[in-house]
Amino acid sequence: MNRVQYNVNGLLNNQIKTQVKNVLKDVEGVKNVNVNLERSSIEVDYNNTADEKEIRNGIEHVGCRIM
């Protein structure tokens, strides 16, 4: 199992948090998504069928910017 954490801009409210979780859970291989609004961070657990580039694209798709 792989784990990656991103600090992001744009995590403004629960609606965006839900959007991020929904997008990432649709990525094949993503097992767990933890979004922390207070820290503006996203932590993702995934296996080898997921691609980190696809995870990053999903985060940016909802309007967040990875720092």
Residue pairs with C-beta under 8 A, 6 or more apart in sequence:
1 31
1 45
1 46
1 47
2 45
2 46
2 47
2 48
2 50
2 52
3 43
3 44
3 45
3 46
4 43
4 44
4 46
4 52
4 55
5 41
5 42
5 43
5 44
6 41
6 42
6 43
6 44
6 56
6 59
6 66
6 67
7 39
7 40
7 41
7 66
7 67
8 40
8 41
8 42
8 59
8 64
8 65
8 66
8 67
9 40
9 64
9 65
9 67
10 16
10 62
10 63
10 64
10 65
11 17
11 20
11 35
11 37
11 40
11 41
11 42
11 64
12 37
13 37
14 37
16 62
16 63
16 64
17 35
17 37
19 62
20 33
20 35
20 42
20 58
20 59
20 62
20 64
21 33
21 35
23 58
23 59
23 61
23 62
24 30
24 33
24 42
24 44
24 55
24 58
24 59
25 33
26 58
27 46
27 50
27 54
27 55
27 58
28 49
28 50
29 46
29 47
29 48
29 49
29 50
29 51
30 44
30 45
30 46
30 50
30 55
31 45
31 46
31 47
32 43
32 44
32 45
33 42
33 43
33 44
33 45
34 42
34 43
34 44
35 41
35 42
36 42
36 43
42 59
42 64
44 55
46 55
56 66
59 66
60 66
